[in-house]
Amino acid sequence: MAETRIKIVSLSSLHRVFPDYCPESNEIKTFSALRNEPFSFQFAYKLESENYQKRPFYLRIESDLPMNAYSVGYVPVTHSEKIQDDLKRGPGLYPDMLIPKLINAPIDVEKDYWSSFWFERGEKNNLMAYDDCWQSLWLNINEDGKKIPAGKFSVNIKFY
């Protein structure tokens, strides 16, 4: 089986990821927030290989911080004005909906199909990467405003 690679770009929550455009030049690796402040960031992703039209995947998040994950859904827009980075876009699909995603759900393997696919038990929104469009995953840290001590924390996100 050929190796499948997913291109992943970490971005601020201020950037918009469209199916045909990802602001890759704005990728960031380190984030900062005030103590107890809710904080959001996102990952844009796309298959690098053109050998597959789509590939399911799941993720695992390791962190001491309280986190929530959302898959970003697109909505149709018939008219738009100028937006960030001086991009002028017309009608099309715009990122808008945040669809709740389970974090670290147990994995089940379905063997009744012609090929094995991984599914997260209890998840209603499986992640799928495509080779012809960008998508994004939105992550919130401390969404509920819990008290978190000041300091440096790491967030380890693994895509499978």
C-alpha positions as a LaTeX table, in Angstrom:
\begin{tabular}{lrrr}
\hline
Residue & $x$ (\AA) & $y$ (\AA) & $z$ (\AA) \\
\hline
Met1 & 0.00 & 0.00 & 0.00 \\
Ala2 & 1.36 & 3.43 & $-0.95$ \\
Glu3 & 2.08 & 5.90 & 1.81 \\
Thr4 & $-0.52$ & 8.62 & 2.27 \\
Arg5 & 0.61 & 12.04 & 3.44 \\
Ile6 & $-1.61$ & 14.75 & 4.81 \\
Lys7 & $-0.28$ & 18.31 & 4.63 \\
Ile8 & $-1.07$ & 20.10 & 7.91 \\
Val9 & $-0.77$ & 23.85 & 8.53 \\
Ser10 & $-1.27$ & 25.35 & 12.02 \\
Leu11 & $-3.00$ & 28.73 & 11.93 \\
Ser12 & $-4.46$ & 31.41 & 14.13 \\
Ser13 & $-8.23$ & 31.36 & 14.56 \\
Leu14 & $-8.32$ & 34.68 & 12.67 \\
His15 & $-7.54$ & 33.09 & 9.29 \\
Arg16 & $-10.13$ & 31.64 & 6.96 \\
Val17 & $-9.43$ & 28.36 & 5.21 \\
Phe18 & $-11.37$ & 27.97 & 1.97 \\
Pro19 & $-11.62$ & 24.71 & $-0.01$ \\
Asp20 & $-9.32$ & 26.20 & $-2.67$ \\
Tyr21 & $-7.12$ & 28.40 & $-0.47$ \\
Cys22 & $-5.11$ & 28.08 & 2.74 \\
Pro23 & $-2.97$ & 30.98 & 4.04 \\
Glu24 & 0.12 & 28.74 & 4.37 \\
Ser25 & 2.48 & 31.70 & 4.71 \\
Asn26 & 0.83 & 32.54 & 8.05 \\
Glu27 & 1.60 & 29.19 & 9.71 \\
Ile28 & 2.50 & 29.47 & 13.40 \\
Lys29 & 3.98 & 26.92 & 15.81 \\
Thr30 & 3.79 & 28.73 & 19.16 \\
Phe31 & 0.69 & 30.29 & 20.68 \\
Ser32 & 0.18 & 32.41 & 23.79 \\
Ala33 & $-2.81$ & 33.43 & 25.90 \\
Leu34 & $-3.52$ & 35.16 & 29.19 \\
Arg35 & $-4.16$ & 33.10 & 32.32 \\
Asn36 & $-7.62$ & 31.41 & 32.28 \\
Glu37 & $-8.41$ & 32.98 & 28.89 \\
Pro38 & $-10.26$ & 30.80 & 26.37 \\
Phe39 & $-8.06$ & 30.40 & 23.31 \\
Ser40 & $-8.67$ & 29.06 & 19.78 \\
Phe41 & $-6.46$ & 27.96 & 16.90 \\
Gln42 & $-6.89$ & 25.72 & 13.87 \\
Phe43 & $-5.21$ & 23.19 & 11.63 \\
Ala44 & $-5.79$ & 23.24 & 7.90 \\
Tyr45 & $-5.26$ & 19.90 & 6.17 \\
Lys46 & $-5.23$ & 18.40 & 2.68 \\
Leu47 & $-3.96$ & 15.17 & 1.10 \\
Glu48 & $-0.60$ & 15.71 & $-0.61$ \\
Ser49 & $-0.97$ & 12.70 & $-2.87$ \\
Glu50 & $-3.19$ & 12.71 & $-5.90$ \\
Asn51 & $-3.41$ & 8.91 & $-5.84$ \\
Tyr52 & $-6.48$ & 9.00 & $-3.60$ \\
Gln53 & $-9.58$ & 11.11 & $-3.78$ \\
Lys54 & $-10.15$ & 10.89 & $-0.04$ \\
Arg55 & $-8.72$ & 9.29 & 3.07 \\
Pro56 & $-10.37$ & 8.95 & 6.50 \\
Phe57 & $-8.26$ & 9.74 & 9.55 \\
Tyr58 & $-8.56$ & 10.35 & 13.25 \\
Leu59 & $-6.56$ & 12.32 & 15.79 \\
Arg60 & $-5.26$ & 11.99 & 19.31 \\
Ile61 & $-4.63$ & 15.01 & 21.53 \\
Glu62 & $-2.28$ & 14.89 & 24.51 \\
Ser63 & $-2.34$ & 17.92 & 26.81 \\
Asp64 & $-2.93$ & 18.93 & 30.41 \\
Leu65 & $-5.18$ & 21.73 & 29.17 \\
Pro66 & $-8.97$ & 21.34 & 28.80 \\
Met67 & $-9.70$ & 21.18 & 25.06 \\
Asn68 & $-12.63$ & 20.99 & 22.67 \\
Ala69 & $-12.36$ & 20.13 & 18.97 \\
Tyr70 & $-14.59$ & 21.06 & 16.05 \\
Ser71 & $-14.58$ & 20.20 & 12.37 \\
Val72 & $-15.08$ & 23.38 & 10.32 \\
Gly73 & $-17.99$ & 23.09 & 7.91 \\
Tyr74 & $-18.60$ & 25.18 & 4.81 \\
Val75 & $-21.75$ & 27.13 & 3.95 \\
Pro76 & $-22.81$ & 28.43 & 0.54 \\
Val77 & $-22.49$ & 32.20 & 0.07 \\
Thr78 & $-24.04$ & 33.94 & $-2.94$ \\
His79 & $-22.49$ & 37.40 & $-2.38$ \\
Ser80 & $-19.44$ & 38.60 & $-0.46$ \\
Glu81 & $-17.39$ & 41.72 & 0.16 \\
Lys82 & $-13.60$ & 42.10 & 0.50 \\
Ile83 & $-12.17$ & 40.05 & 3.38 \\
Gln84 & $-8.78$ & 39.51 & 5.06 \\
Asp85 & $-5.53$ & 39.65 & 3.10 \\
Asp86 & $-7.26$ & 41.71 & 0.39 \\
Leu87 & $-8.77$ & 38.58 & $-1.12$ \\
Lys88 & $-11.84$ & 39.33 & $-3.16$ \\
Arg89 & $-14.01$ & 36.28 & $-3.33$ \\
Gly90 & $-17.35$ & 35.87 & $-5.01$ \\
Pro91 & $-19.98$ & 33.23 & $-4.52$ \\
Gly92 & $-18.75$ & 29.94 & $-3.13$ \\
Leu93 & $-18.23$ & 27.88 & $-0.01$ \\
Tyr94 & $-17.15$ & 29.78 & 3.11 \\
Pro95 & $-15.93$ & 28.34 & 6.44 \\
Asp96 & $-18.55$ & 29.00 & 9.10 \\
Met97 & $-20.02$ & 26.05 & 11.02 \\
Leu98 & $-18.18$ & 24.50 & 13.95 \\
Ile99 & $-19.26$ & 20.86 & 14.18 \\
Pro100 & $-18.41$ & 19.27 & 17.57 \\
Lys101 & $-15.78$ & 16.52 & 17.43 \\
Leu102 & $-14.98$ & 13.95 & 20.11 \\
Ile103 & $-11.44$ & 14.03 & 21.49 \\
Asn104 & $-9.63$ & 10.70 & 21.90 \\
Ala105 & $-12.71$ & 8.57 & 21.23 \\
Pro106 & $-12.12$ & 4.79 & 21.25 \\
Ile107 & $-11.31$ & 3.38 & 17.80 \\
Asp108 & $-13.31$ & 0.57 & 16.16 \\
Val109 & $-12.25$ & $-1.26$ & 13.03 \\
Glu110 & $-15.02$ & $-2.24$ & 10.63 \\
Lys111 & $-14.11$ & $-5.42$ & 8.75 \\
Asp112 & $-17.40$ & $-5.97$ & 6.89 \\
Tyr113 & $-16.37$ & $-3.75$ & 3.97 \\
Trp114 & $-14.05$ & $-4.53$ & 1.05 \\
Ser115 & $-11.37$ & $-2.55$ & 2.89 \\
Ser116 & $-10.77$ & $-1.72$ & 6.53 \\
Phe117 & $-11.58$ & 1.80 & 7.70 \\
Trp118 & $-11.05$ & 3.31 & 11.13 \\
Phe119 & $-13.98$ & 4.83 & 12.94 \\
Glu120 & $-14.16$ & 6.56 & 16.29 \\
Arg121 & $-16.76$ & 4.95 & 18.55 \\
Gly122 & $-19.59$ & 7.40 & 19.28 \\
Glu123 & $-18.38$ & 9.97 & 16.73 \\
Lys124 & $-20.97$ & 11.34 & 14.30 \\
Asn125 & $-18.52$ & 13.40 & 12.25 \\
Asn126 & $-15.54$ & 11.39 & 10.98 \\
Leu127 & $-12.62$ & 13.35 & 9.55 \\
Met128 & $-11.88$ & 12.93 & 5.86 \\
Ala129 & $-8.95$ & 14.43 & 3.95 \\
Tyr130 & $-9.29$ & 15.12 & 0.22 \\
Asp131 & $-6.62$ & 15.78 & $-2.38$ \\
Asp132 & $-8.54$ & 18.59 & $-4.07$ \\
Cys133 & $-9.66$ & 20.78 & $-1.16$ \\
Trp134 & $-8.46$ & 22.28 & 2.10 \\
Gln135 & $-10.40$ & 21.68 & 5.30 \\
Ser136 & $-9.75$ & 22.68 & 8.87 \\
Leu137 & $-10.04$ & 21.49 & 12.42 \\
Trp138 & $-10.78$ & 24.12 & 15.08 \\
Leu139 & $-9.42$ & 23.64 & 18.62 \\
Asn140 & $-10.52$ & 25.57 & 21.72 \\
Ile141 & $-8.44$ & 25.58 & 24.87 \\
Asn142 & $-10.25$ & 26.35 & 28.12 \\
Glu143 & $-13.57$ & 26.97 & 26.38 \\
Asp144 & $-15.41$ & 26.94 & 29.73 \\
Gly145 & $-13.07$ & 29.46 & 31.41 \\
Lys146 & $-11.69$ & 27.11 & 34.07 \\
Lys147 & $-8.86$ & 28.28 & 36.31 \\
Ile148 & $-5.54$ & 27.24 & 34.81 \\
Pro149 & $-2.19$ & 28.06 & 36.44 \\
Ala150 & 0.16 & 30.32 & 34.49 \\
Gly151 & 3.01 & 28.59 & 32.69 \\
Lys152 & 4.10 & 26.87 & 29.52 \\
Phe153 & 2.03 & 23.94 & 28.29 \\
Ser154 & 2.43 & 21.62 & 25.36 \\
Val155 & $-0.30$ & 20.30 & 23.12 \\
Asn156 & 0.65 & 17.18 & 21.19 \\
Ile157 & $-1.70$ & 16.41 & 18.29 \\
Lys158 & $-1.22$ & 13.21 & 16.32 \\
Phe159 & $-3.04$ & 12.48 & 13.06 \\
Tyr160 & $-3.59$ & 8.80 & 12.14 \\
\hline
\end{tabular}
